Amino acid sequence: MSTSDSDNSTSRPVESRNAGTGNASTSPAASGKVSDPGFVVPGWMHWLGGWIHRKPGTWIKLGNLETRAVQDTIADRRVDRPVYVAGLARSGTTILLEHLASHPAVATHRYVDFPPLLTPYWWNRWLALVPMTQKKEQEQAQERAHKDGIEVTSQSPEAFEEMLWMAFFPETHDPTQNSVKGRHAEHPAFERFYDEHIRKLLTVRKRQRYVAKGNYNLVRLGYLHRLYPQAKFVLVIRDPVWHIASLMKQQALFVAGETSEPRALEHMRRVGHYEFGLDRRAINVGNDEATRRITALWEAGNEVEGWARYWAAIYAHVADTLDNDPELRKACLVVRYEDLCGTPRESLQAVFDHAELELEPQALEEAASGLHAPTYYKPRFSDAEVATIAEITGPVAARFGY
C-alpha cells in the first residue's frame, strides 16, 4: 500500500491516500502467496499492532511516562499554528499532505511511526539505532494498495493521528453515535496527551510546524480550533460524480484485498480507517436516520445512492459548520480538487500561503508540474445514476461553487 516520497516530483495523478492500510508491507519476502501483495501485513506488525489496539489504556500510560521522561527536552516546544488537511477520502488530501510535508519546517506522522504511535519519542530514538532504518536512501518506493500511481516508503507522511482519537474516544467510529465534536467538546486527559504528543513529534523530527491529514477531522473542526485558535485548516472537496466513481473503485479494491488477506482488515481497524473495505462505516454527523439509510443502501449493494447521500451529508455538515462559526471559517481554506488539477501552481500557492509556510518559487514550480487529473479510470455511470447523483448532491455541491 504505497506511494513515492513526498519530495518526488514525478508527474502523477492528484488522488487522496484514503489513509488506508498504509504501506503495510515493504518487503516482498513477507508477502507470501496472496492475490495482492499490497495488502500484506507483516507478522511483527500484526502482533504489535494488535496488542496496542487491545490495550489503549496501557499505551496511554506509556505515552505519559515517556512525556515525563523527556519533559526537560520538550519544555520549550510549543504547538505553533498546526495545519489540518481534511476531506472525504479520494478528494486529494494525500497529495496536499505530501507537498506540505516536504517543507523543511514541517513534521508529520510517517508510515514508520506505526505501530507504537503513542510513544513517538522512544520509538523514533529506537529506529535511529536500527541499521535497516538508517538506509532510507536505499529503500524502494512502492505503489500503495490504492493502485492510484502514488508510491510510498516508510518515510512518507501518513494519516495516523486517528489512533490518538480512538484511544480516548472509543465510540468515535460507531455509526450509531454522533461523531461531531464542536467547540463545546471537552476531554482534558486527551487534550493534554494530544498536545504533548505533538510536541514530542516536533522535537524528535527537529521541526517547528505540525501538519496532519485526517479525514475524520471534518467532524472535529470546532474542537480543534478551540484547542488551537491559530490552527489552519485545508478542506478538500471534489466534483461528486468523479468523487463517487473513485470511492466505488476503492471500495471494490479494498473488499478484494481484505478478503484475500484478513490481516489487512484488522490493520485498517487498528489505524482507524473505516472509509473502505469489509468494515466500511459511515461517519454520523448528528443525523441517526440519515446514517442508517446510508448504511442500508451500502448493505443492499446500492453503491451509487449510498455514496451520493454520504457525500451530501458530510459536505452539508462542513458547509453548515463554517456558516455558523465565522472565526473557524477564517481559519479554513476550501480547495476544490478540480482547481488543484487545473491550476496547480495557483492552488498550491494558496495552500502554502494559508498555512503560513514560505515556499521557494522553484519548489512551487516543481510541485505544480507533477499534478494532473487521473487518467487511469473514468466514471461509467448510466444516465439514471448521474441524475441520482445530481439530485442528491446538487444542493450541497452548489454551496461550494459546483
MOSUL-V267075 format. One record per residue. N is the residue number from 1. OMEGA is omega in degrees with one decimal (NA if undefined). Layout:
# MOSUL-V267075
n->N omega->OMEGA
n->N omega->OMEGA
This chain:
# MOSUL-V267075
n->1 omega->-159.8
n->2 omega->170.4
n->3 omega->177.8
n->4 omega->-178.2
n->5 omega->-177.3
n->6 omega->179.7
n->7 omega->178.3
n->8 omega->-175.8
n->9 omega->179.0
n->10 omega->179.5
n->11 omega->-178.0
n->12 omega->-179.6
n->13 omega->175.4
n->14 omega->178.2
n->15 omega->-177.6
n->16 omega->179.0
n->17 omega->178.6
n->18 omega->-174.4
n->19 omega->-168.7
n->20 omega->-173.3
n->21 omega->178.0
n->22 omega->178.8
n->23 omega->-171.2
n->24 omega->-179.1
n->25 omega->175.6
n->26 omega->-179.6
n->27 omega->178.8
n->28 omega->-178.2
n->29 omega->-178.3
n->30 omega->-170.2
n->31 omega->-177.0
n->32 omega->-177.9
n->33 omega->176.5
n->34 omega->-176.8
n->35 omega->-178.8
n->36 omega->-178.6
n->37 omega->-179.1
n->38 omega->-178.6
n->39 omega->-178.0
n->40 omega->175.6
n->41 omega->-178.9
n->42 omega->-176.4
n->43 omega->-178.2
n->44 omega->-179.8
n->45 omega->178.6
n->46 omega->-177.9
n->47 omega->-177.4
n->48 omega->178.2
n->49 omega->178.4
n->50 omega->179.2
n->51 omega->-179.9
n->52 omega->-178.7
n->53 omega->-178.6
n->54 omega->-175.4
n->55 omega->-177.6
n->56 omega->180.0
n->57 omega->178.7
n->58 omega->-177.3
n->59 omega->171.0
n->60 omega->177.9
n->61 omega->177.6
n->62 omega->177.2
n->63 omega->177.9
n->64 omega->176.3
n->65 omega->177.4
n->66 omega->-179.8
n->67 omega->179.1
n->68 omega->-178.3
n->69 omega->-176.9
n->70 omega->-174.8
n->71 omega->-179.4
n->72 omega->-177.8
n->73 omega->-176.5
n->74 omega->-172.8
n->75 omega->-176.7
n->76 omega->-178.0
n->77 omega->178.8
n->78 omega->177.3
n->79 omega->-173.5
n->80 omega->175.2
n->81 omega->177.9
n->82 omega->-178.2
n->83 omega->-179.1
n->84 omega->176.7
n->85 omega->-176.6
n->86 omega->177.1
n->87 omega->174.0
n->88 omega->-178.3
n->89 omega->179.7
n->90 omega->-179.0
n->91 omega->-178.9
n->92 omega->-177.0
n->93 omega->-177.1
n->94 omega->-176.5
n->95 omega->175.8
n->96 omega->176.2
n->97 omega->-177.6
n->98 omega->-179.7
n->99 omega->177.1
n->100 omega->-178.5
n->101 omega->-179.8
n->102 omega->179.0
n->103 omega->-175.3
n->104 omega->179.4
n->105 omega->-168.4
n->106 omega->171.2
n->107 omega->176.1
n->108 omega->166.7
n->109 omega->179.1
n->110 omega->178.3
n->111 omega->-175.8
n->112 omega->-179.0
n->113 omega->179.2
n->114 omega->12.3
n->115 omega->-171.2
n->116 omega->-174.6
n->117 omega->-173.9
n->118 omega->175.2
n->119 omega->-171.5
n->120 omega->-176.4
n->121 omega->-179.0
n->122 omega->-177.8
n->123 omega->-179.4
n->124 omega->174.8
n->125 omega->177.4
n->126 omega->-179.3
n->127 omega->-179.9
n->128 omega->-179.8
n->129 omega->-176.7
n->130 omega->-175.1
n->131 omega->-175.7
n->132 omega->-177.6
n->133 omega->178.3
n->134 omega->-177.3
n->135 omega->-176.2
n->136 omega->-176.3
n->137 omega->-179.3
n->138 omega->-176.6
n->139 omega->-179.3
n->140 omega->177.2
n->141 omega->-179.2
n->142 omega->174.5
n->143 omega->-179.3
n->144 omega->-173.0
n->145 omega->-177.4
n->146 omega->178.6
n->147 omega->-176.9
n->148 omega->176.0
n->149 omega->178.6
n->150 omega->-178.8
n->151 omega->-179.5
n->152 omega->168.5
n->153 omega->178.9
n->154 omega->-177.8
n->155 omega->179.4
n->156 omega->178.7
n->157 omega->-179.2
n->158 omega->-175.9
n->159 omega->-179.6
n->160 omega->-177.4
n->161 omega->-176.3
n->162 omega->178.4
n->163 omega->177.9
n->164 omega->-179.6
n->165 omega->-178.5
n->166 omega->-179.2
n->167 omega->-177.2
n->168 omega->179.9
n->169 omega->-174.6
n->170 omega->-178.8
n->171 omega->-170.1
n->172 omega->179.8
n->173 omega->175.1
n->174 omega->-177.0
n->175 omega->178.8
n->176 omega->-178.7
n->177 omega->175.8
n->178 omega->-177.5
n->179 omega->-175.3
n->180 omega->174.2
n->181 omega->-177.4
n->182 omega->-175.7
n->183 omega->-175.5
n->184 omega->178.5
n->185 omega->179.3
n->186 omega->172.6
n->187 omega->-174.1
n->188 omega->-178.6
n->189 omega->177.9
n->190 omega->-175.4
n->191 omega->177.7
n->192 omega->-179.2
n->193 omega->-178.1
n->194 omega->-179.4
n->195 omega->179.0
n->196 omega->177.9
n->197 omega->-179.6
n->198 omega->179.7
n->199 omega->177.0
n->200 omega->179.6
n->201 omega->177.9
n->202 omega->-178.8
n->203 omega->-177.1
n->204 omega->177.2
n->205 omega->-177.1
n->206 omega->179.7
n->207 omega->-175.2
n->208 omega->-174.0
n->209 omega->179.2
n->210 omega->176.0
n->211 omega->-180.0
n->212 omega->168.5
n->213 omega->178.1
n->214 omega->-178.1
n->215 omega->-178.4
n->216 omega->177.6
n->217 omega->173.6
n->218 omega->-179.7
n->219 omega->179.4
n->220 omega->-173.8
n->221 omega->-178.8
n->222 omega->179.8
n->223 omega->-179.7
n->224 omega->179.9
n->225 omega->175.5
n->226 omega->179.5
n->227 omega->-177.6
n->228 omega->-176.7
n->229 omega->179.2
n->230 omega->-179.1
n->231 omega->177.5
n->232 omega->-178.1
n->233 omega->175.9
n->234 omega->-174.7
n->235 omega->-171.9
n->236 omega->-179.6
n->237 omega->-175.5
n->238 omega->176.5
n->239 omega->-171.0
n->240 omega->-179.4
n->241 omega->179.0
n->242 omega->-178.7
n->243 omega->-179.4
n->244 omega->176.6
n->245 omega->179.8
n->246 omega->178.1
n->247 omega->179.4
n->248 omega->178.5
n->249 omega->-179.0
n->250 omega->178.2
n->251 omega->179.4
n->252 omega->-179.4
n->253 omega->-176.5
n->254 omega->174.7
n->255 omega->179.3
n->256 omega->-178.3
n->257 omega->-179.5
n->258 omega->176.5
n->259 omega->-179.1
n->260 omega->-178.4
n->261 omega->-176.0
n->262 omega->178.9
n->263 omega->-178.7
n->264 omega->178.2
n->265 omega->178.2
n->266 omega->178.4
n->267 omega->179.3
n->268 omega->178.6
n->269 omega->-176.6
n->270 omega->178.6
n->271 omega->173.5
n->272 omega->179.1
n->273 omega->-176.6
n->274 omega->-177.8
n->275 omega->-174.6
n->276 omega->169.6
n->277 omega->-174.0
n->278 omega->178.7
n->279 omega->178.6
n->280 omega->-179.7
n->281 omega->177.6
n->282 omega->172.7
n->283 omega->176.7
n->284 omega->-178.4
n->285 omega->176.7
n->286 omega->179.9
n->287 omega->-176.6
n->288 omega->-177.1
n->289 omega->179.0
n->290 omega->179.5
n->291 omega->177.3
n->292 omega->-179.4
n->293 omega->178.5
n->294 omega->179.5
n->295 omega->-179.7
n->296 omega->178.7
n->297 omega->178.1
n->298 omega->-177.8
n->299 omega->179.2
n->300 omega->179.7
n->301 omega->179.2
n->302 omega->-174.8
n->303 omega->-175.1
n->304 omega->-178.9
n->305 omega->179.6
n->306 omega->179.2
n->307 omega->179.5
n->308 omega->179.5
n->309 omega->177.5
n->310 omega->178.0
n->311 omega->-178.2
n->312 omega->-178.8
n->313 omega->-177.6
n->314 omega->-174.8
n->315 omega->170.7
n->316 omega->176.7
n->317 omega->179.5
n->318 omega->-179.4
n->319 omega->179.6
n->320 omega->-179.8
n->321 omega->-178.9
n->322 omega->179.0
n->323 omega->-175.4
n->324 omega->-177.3
n->325 omega->-176.2
n->326 omega->-179.1
n->327 omega->176.3
n->328 omega->-179.9
n->329 omega->178.7
n->330 omega->-177.7
n->331 omega->-174.4
n->332 omega->170.3
n->333 omega->177.5
n->334 omega->-178.7
n->335 omega->176.3
n->336 omega->-179.1
n->337 omega->-177.5
n->338 omega->176.5
n->339 omega->178.5
n->340 omega->177.7
n->341 omega->-173.0
n->342 omega->179.3
n->343 omega->-173.7
n->344 omega->-178.0
n->345 omega->-178.7
n->346 omega->-178.4
n->347 omega->178.4
n->348 omega->178.2
n->349 omega->178.8
n->350 omega->179.3
n->351 omega->-179.3
n->352 omega->176.5
n->353 omega->-179.6
n->354 omega->-180.0
n->355 omega->-177.9
n->356 omega->175.5
n->357 omega->179.6
n->358 omega->-179.4
n->359 omega->179.4
n->360 omega->-178.8
n->361 omega->-178.9
n->362 omega->178.6
n->363 omega->178.1
n->364 omega->-179.2
n->365 omega->179.9
n->366 omega->-179.9
n->367 omega->-177.6
n->368 omega->-176.8
n->369 omega->-177.8
n->370 omega->-176.8
n->371 omega->175.8
n->372 omega->178.8
n->373 omega->-179.9
n->374 omega->179.0
n->375 omega->-174.7
n->376 omega->174.0
n->377 omega->175.4
n->378 omega->175.7
n->379 omega->178.2
n->380 omega->-179.9
n->381 omega->172.7
n->382 omega->178.3
n->383 omega->-180.0
n->384 omega->179.7
n->385 omega->176.8
n->386 omega->179.0
n->387 omega->177.8
n->388 omega->179.0
n->389 omega->-178.5
n->390 omega->-178.6
n->391 omega->-175.4
n->392 omega->-174.0
n->393 omega->-173.3
n->394 omega->-178.1
n->395 omega->179.6
n->396 omega->179.9
n->397 omega->-179.9
n->398 omega->179.1
n->399 omega->179.1
n->400 omega->174.9
n->401 omega->178.8
n->402 omega->NA
